[in-house]
Amino acid sequence: QLQASGGGLVQPGGSLRLSCAGSGRTFSTYAWFRQAPGKEREFVAGIRASGSTTRYADSVRGRFTISKNNDLQMNSLKPEDTAVYYCAASSRSLIWSTLASENAYDYWGQGTLVTVSS
């Protein structure tokens, strides 16, 4: 029920904006996860739709910004940001401690590939 878009090839230091469409449905919490080649999927950023609570992985804090409509603005991209990015959503308003938990999300997009390379 989610459709992620906006991925592509970008040079180190560049920017990309990922979007996540929800087929007209609204949710209470949104998030982005990513999976790099050969690695497990990891949390990137999460936000309650009210905007009252956000959480970021240490590796992206200060460079990535998640918005209330689940767009993910990625600045100062690094080669280690290369991954398939997945958007996720929950019908519940998750608390900060559960924002990073994959199991807390009921709906997932298909993933969009971000490649950071010169």
Secondary structure, 3 states (H helix, E strand, C coil): CCEEECCEEECCCCCEEEEEECCCCCCCEEEEEEECCCCCCEEEEEEECCCCCEEECCCCECCEEECCCCCEEECCCCHHHCEEEEEEEECCCCCHHHCCCHHHCCEECCCEEEEECC
